[in-house]
Amino acid sequence: MPSSVWPYVSPGVPDELFERLPGIPMTKRETRLLIISQLRLEPDTILWDVGAGTGTIPVESGLLCPQGQIVAIERDEDVVNLIQTNCDRFAVNNVEVLQGSAPECLAQLNQAPHRVCIEGGRPIRQIIEAVWTHLQPQGRVVATAASLENLYTISEIFAELQACNVEVVQSVINRLETRGRHQIFAAVDPIFILSGEKRS
């Protein structure tokens, strides 16, 4: 389902192709690739993205899952409009953008997900516990943590929920950038990516 903006079947859309808003976080390309690989998407995957931000994960997942259904969840109206703008930009028509606060808004969704991506949101414990009740058997949750506290909390919740096939990856990424007359390697903020599966 390639678009004219990104006419390739492989993921990894450059960051600059997405519309942005000041202060709204965006999952950088290299980190996005790690998250998508942990999601283990299929052509007809139902994916919920909680805390979708700029909408990079929903756009790429929508392109990768042409028969799937992606739900991007955000609470701020301006950010919801930004996600829709990016979906329109890439001609992705299988993404539903839901304005609301998780976990309360999850009750509005009719289809149980195969995959859930959690890129933010508070309280993280209540969000993971809520999506776990909706998750299909053998479904998979992928959550990111930028702090040691969230890393510990998510790990603890996975243990309490008896998640199986738990994986933890930390991204360590450097990009070559031009600054003045010099080219230097600049670090992309490191992040932990945790994934776990629901038993059948």
Order of alpha helices (4+ residues) and beta strands (2+ residues): alpha-beta-alpha-beta-alpha-beta-beta-alpha-beta-alpha-beta-beta-beta-beta
